[in-house]
Amino acid sequence: MTAKIIDGAACGREIRAQVAAETAELAAGGTVPGLAVVLVGSDPASEVYVRSKTRACHEAGMHDRLVHLPDAVSQDELFGVIDGLNADPAIHGILVQLPLPPHINPKAVLERVHPAKDVDGFHPLNVGRAFVGDPRGFVPATPAGIMELLRHERIETHGRHVVIVGRSLIVSKPLASLLMAPGPNATVTLTHRHTVDLALHTRMADILVVAVGKPGLITADMVKPGAAVFDVGTTRVPDEHHAKGYVIKGDVDFDAVAEVAGHITPVPGGVGPMTIAMLLRNTIEAAMRAHHAKTRGERRRAGV
């Protein structure tokens, strides 16, 4: 058996084209969606991610703003920057790039972002709304992207057993909530690297999602024949034969698992492009909400 490779890049392009059309329509009505990215320090991987996000904004016709702060910035100074963005009507989405320097509390920073502009979906209010299925909550981009790939590939979730390897609030836990909700109706098992006999669980999965950050963790003997495998891992592995001096590896032994699985996402080119696409979708949603609120306010003031 050779798995069908899930092309996240192609699916992401479709979504970004839709977002661009919606952005043009909204801009014609007087609101240009705006995304602000706050980057602290000079982490090379973070700088690459930020450049890809700002480039995607440009391509979609959105207004983007990069706020690049030095490593030594204080937490209070960072709070001041976020407060300014919260109050800026031209900014509809705010993304604080992680990781942050050790002297800054990331939990406090993420809570400082206004929930209405938290397009990353990390604010506790949005986390809670997503958990209970409240549509007002923003869902983190990576799990939202996996759900979109499942729909795009017409992979059945109803009654299926999904095993997620990982327990993060960014990917694994919100994805479990989405999959168990009415509609997808999946049965979900959450595991992690320290689960006893991990392979026992992964071999039962109709759909296997791996989000750990340990290259090659999942081998072919750990996968049920015909399963759909989603690899969220992205780790830089040194490679002197590559021009960049490294290659990006996922958590799945791709070549071997592709001979067993029914569907599989590559790394790169699988889940990653969907993350940026869904971030843009969250941003356009935030802009639409702000536009409608502004329109209602203008009508009330005009007595309409």
RABEL-V982633 format. One line per field, one symbol per residue. psi: psi as a letter, one per 20 degrees, with the letter a starting at -180 (. if undefined). A space follows every 50 residues. Layout:
psi=???
//
This chain:
psi=ppqpponhgghhhgghggggghggghhhjjoopppppoppalpgghhggg hhghghgghijqpqppooqqhjqrhhhhghgghghhioiiphqppopqrr qhipohghghihpphijmihkiqhghggghhjkoiiqppqhghhhghhhg ghilophoiqopppoqkqihfgghgggghiqpfgkqppppaahjppmhhh ghiiphpppomgkopjgorhijpppiqppooipoppppoiiqhijrqpqa ipnggghhigrhqqprorjehghhggghghghghgghgghghggghghhg hik.
//
